[in-house]
Amino acid sequence: MKQIETIIKIENLYAGYNNIPIIENINFKVFKGEVFVIIGGSGCGKSTLLKNMIGLLPPISGNVMILGENLSQAIGKEKNRILQKIGVAFQSGALFGSMTVMENVKLVLKEFTSLPDSVMDDIVWLKLKLVGLEKAVFLMPGELSGGMKKRAALARAMALDPSIIFLDEPSAGLDPTTSAGLDHLVMELASSLGITFVIVTHELASINAISDRIIMLEKDAKTIIATGTPEQLKNDHSNPYVYNFFNRTIHKGEK
């Protein structure tokens, strides 16, 4: 039997702001090559958890283990070394408007490698081809559609060949067809390249389409209230909140 490799491990994580926790006692593992999705309503702590997992926010307590190394305790060069093993694409795309698509993706290589310029150009072209943007190399971000911006951000996240890519609300603002295309791309990259994806989203169609496993956070509980596959959570009658989310129903008295 093939052994399942743990690539991310979150241990007893308490996280928030000004030492006031938004999320408490968070524990889970992410396995190599899976598409792992974090969901929950507004204010439940999805963004707080993501910021802890990518090193933007230090935990109040607990550990964020990335490929066996403790990101939450790392500082300086050690932290930067760990962060080079992950890629991040933010909701807005966060592309620099004064740079071409190629220059945006190349920026990561310039910052973290000493490769010759021609080699960096080749790498950028390959990454853009992987996301279907090889014909957009010299376009400016203002010339891109919403879906193209998301793909360019994904190419940049892939620039250093990370083992893990984090996506923040990748389908936000996209029409259903464009969103479905992005979902297909994520599944293709996970399958063909073995990339592990951690995705924060609230888009039910995407959740059902791409998730291998899901954790669900809830604002009042301040922690994980459900874990499983989309099918498992859709049929989970033990927690009304979970059931209602996946079946698009509401409690009596809610509007």
N, C-alpha and C positions, 0 to 999 in steps of 0.2 A: 504494500500500500504506500502511495506517495505521501510523504510527510508534509503537513501544512506548515508553512513558514510564517511566523509572526513578524510583521514588518513595522508595525506601530503598536505600542502598548501604553495605554493611559491608566495610571494608578492613583486612586484616591485623590483625584484632582478637585481642588476648590479654587474657583477663579472668579474674578470680578474687578471692581475698581475701588480705590481708596480703602483697601482691606475689607470691603463689604462684598460677600460672595453673591454672584448671580447664579452660578451653578455649584453644586455640592456633591461630593462623593461620587465622582464620575469614574467609572471603570469599564474599559473595553479593549479589545484587540482588533487590529486590522491585518488581514492575511495577504500575502504576496499575490499580486495579479487580480485581486478582486476590485469591484466597484462598490465602494462603501459610502452610504448616503446618510447624512445627518439632517433630520427634519424636526419640525415643531412650529408652533404658532409664534406670532410676534412677541418679542421680549422674553423668549424662553432661554436665550443664552447661546444660540447657534453661532453667532458672530464672535462671542466671547470665547467659546470653545475653539473655533477656528484660529483666532488670533494667538491662543496659547499653543496650538499645534504647529504653527508656522513661526513661532518665536517673536511675534510682535508684542506680546503681553506676557509678563512673567506670572506664574500661578501664585495664589496666596499660599497654597501648599499642594503637595503631590508631585507626580513626575510625568513628564512627556518623553517617552522613549522612542527614538527614531533609529531604526536599524541597529538596535542594541545599545545606542548611546543616549545619554540623558540630556536632551536639549534644554530642559528647564533649569539645569544647573550649570550649563556651559556659558562661558563668557569669551569675549574677544575673538582671537583667531580660531579657537576651538569651536565656538558657536558658528562662525562663518563657514568652517569646514563641514559641519553637519548640515547647515542650510544649503550648501551647494548640492546636496543629495536629493533635494526636493525642488519642485517647481510650483509656482502659484499663478493662477489667472484670476484676477479680481472681477467683480460684477461689471464694472464700467469698462473693462479692458485695460484701462490705465496706460494707453498708448500716448507717446509724446507727439503732439500735433505738428511740431516743426520738423519731424523726422519721417522719412519714408518707412514703409513696412519693413524693408530690409534693414534699415538703420535701427529700427526699434528692436528687432530680434537680435541683431548683431551686438547691441549694447551690453547684453549679458556676457557674451564671449569676450568682449573688450575688457570688461571689469574683472573677470575671473580667470582668464587664460592669457598666454603670451603667444598664441598661434599666429602664423603669418596672415596677413590681411586676405590673401587669396583663399587660404584654407577656411577662414571664417566665412567668407562669401559662399563657398561651396556648402558648408554646414547649414547656413541660413537657407539657402535654396532648397536643400533636402528637407529641412523642417517645414518650410512653407509648402512644398509639394505634398508632404504627408497630410497636411490639413486642407489641401485643395486650393492653395493661394499662390501657386508658382507664377501665375500671370499677373499677380498684384504686387510684385516685388518693389516696383518703383512708384507705387501709388502713395499718396499721403493719407493719413487716417480720416481726414475730412471727406475723402473720396470713397470711403468704404461704407457698405451697408452695415447694419447692426450685427448681422450674422458673421460678416467678414471680419469685423473688429474682434469678435469673440474668438474666431479661428486664429487671427494674428496673435492675440494674447496667449492662446494655447501653444502656438509655435514658439513664442518667446519662452514660455514655461518649460518647453522641451529642449531648449538650446543646449543645456549642459548634460543631456541624457540622464535626467533624474530617475530614480527608482520609484518615486512617488510624486504625483501631481495633485494639488489641491485646487478645486474649482469653487468659486463663490457665486452662487446663483447664476449658473451659465446660461439658463434659458430666459432669464428676466428680460422683458422688453421685446422678445422675439415672437413672430407669428408662429402658429402651430407647425407649418411646413418646415420653416427654418430651424425651429427647435428640434423637430424630429431628425433633421439632417445632422445636427450637432450631437444628438443622442447617439445616432448610428456611428459617428466618428469616434466618440468616446469608447463605445463598445469594441470597435475595430482596433483601436490603439491598445486597449487593454488586452485583447485577444492576440493580436499579432506581435506586439512588442513586450508584453508582460508587464506593462506599467500598472502600478496600483493607483487607483483614483479615489480620493476622498472628496465628496461633493456635498456642499450645503445648498439645499434647495427647498422650495415649497410647492413646486410644480408637480401635481399629481401624475400627469401623463408621463413626465420624464422619470419620476420615481418608479413607476410601474415598469417602464421600458428598460431601464439601465441597471437597477439595483441588484447586486448579489445579496447584500445584507443592509439593514437599516437600523439606526437607533433613533428613537424619538424622545425629544426633550419636552418638558412641560413647565410653564412659568411658575405656577404655584408650588409644584413639587421641587423645583430647582434641580432636577436630576433626570436620569433616563427612566422613562416609564414603560418603554417597550423596545424589544430587540427581535429582529427576525427578517424573513423575506417579505416582499410585498404581499404575497398570497397569504402567508401566516398572519400578518397584521390586519389584512382586509377581513379575515375570518375570525379575528380575536374578539369575542364577545365579553371578555372578562373586564375590559376597560372601555367604558362608553366613549371617552375622549378619542382613543385610538380608533375604535370602530367607526365613529362618526367622521373622522378625518378621511379615512380610506374609502368610505362609502358615500361621502358627500351628503351626509345627513346632519340634522341639528337636533339639539335637545328641545323639548317643549319650552316655550317661553323665549327661546333665542331667535334672533332675527339676523 
